[in-house]
Amino acid sequence: MKGLLRKETGIFVLLVVVCAATAMKSHEFLGIQNLQNTARLIGMYGIFSIGVGLVIITGGIDLTLGSVFALLGVLLAMFLNPKENDFPWPLGWLDNRFWPWPIAVIAVIAIGALLGTFHGFLITRVKLQPFIVTLCGLLFYRGMARYIAGDETKGFHDAKGFESLQNFATGSLWGFPITFVILIVLSVIMWVVLHRSVYGRYLYAIGRNEEAARFSGINTKRVIASAYILCGLFAGLSAVLIAFYTNAVAPSSHGNFYELYGIAAAVLGGCSLRGGEGSVVGILLGTILLQVLQNLVNLLGIPSSLNYAVMGAVIMVGVLADQLLANRSAAKRAT
């Protein structure tokens, strides 16, 4: 716990330093419009990053998120535009069907949870490695998105019939973007679940030593599978918000590398890729820091092609810091 607090404190100090440096370099950083847009992005990325963090705490990984966003975004757009959808075989029975927007949203989120259930089944019952399962999913879901959409961009046009949904997904509450508000509410709930419940203790125990957790009476298969289900559920919610933020879903590129943003935010926030460590507060701080860094790149006119370089460097720094702390802890125990 002390090590986790040190990580959170360190990332908070780094965040303050980066924000101060960015504010000094660009006066636009503290502008209302820029802060609102940054908060909107933090909300969207933070929601699915929490799901990724839960999986990483168990010692797993999820590489499918970007492709899941493409697949679910395509389905959402086609559900809400029945006159323009053209589902291929064997989904032709869905053509020209009217989906009220609440049902369409619930269906998309449920599909996300179902995909998470499928991942959990393959990992816990079939005994496949999480990396292999989700790597295959990354390729499969992207291919399915392109196939279902006919490799065409799907959009929401004038949002006729679901204006209230679009206004909600892209709107604000008391000056804060809806996505940010949802993130805060979800974070409070998940903080209680992860840090103040038996289920949370089970997640940490499995991440530290799955075999010992199983011998202590924990149903490790069920707990691990539930982490992937929650990750899929949060991905479904994020898919809806991201689709309306972009207002168009290009199946070949929508959500590209988003899974890496989630992993980077979790690792930077203190989640160990070995499992057994991490916190909701840390994941939030990691998400905020990543978005501030992205904002810094944009405001200073740095080529956007360096975005992924920044993200890769952040992941590397997080992993190195985690390894150094682990080595130091092992040295202290040895003495």
Buried (B, 14 or more C-beta within 10 A) or exposed (E): EEBBEEBBEBBBEBBEEBBEEBEEEBEBBEEEEBBBBBBBBBBBBBBBBBBBBBBBBBBBBBBBBBBBBBBBBBBBBBBBBBEEBBBEEEBEEBEEEEBEBEEBBEBBBEBBBBBBBBBBBBBBEEEBEBEEBBBBBBEEBBBBBBBBBEEBBBBBEEBEBBEEBBEBBBEBEEEBBBBBBBBEEBBEEBBEBBBEEEEBBBBBBBBBBBEEBBEEEBBBBEBBBBBBBBBBBBBBBBBBBBBBBBEEBBBEEBBBBBBBBBBBBBBBBBBBBEBBBBBBBBBBBBBBBBBBBBBBBBBEEEEEEEBEEBBEEBBEBBBEBBEEBBEEEEEEEEE
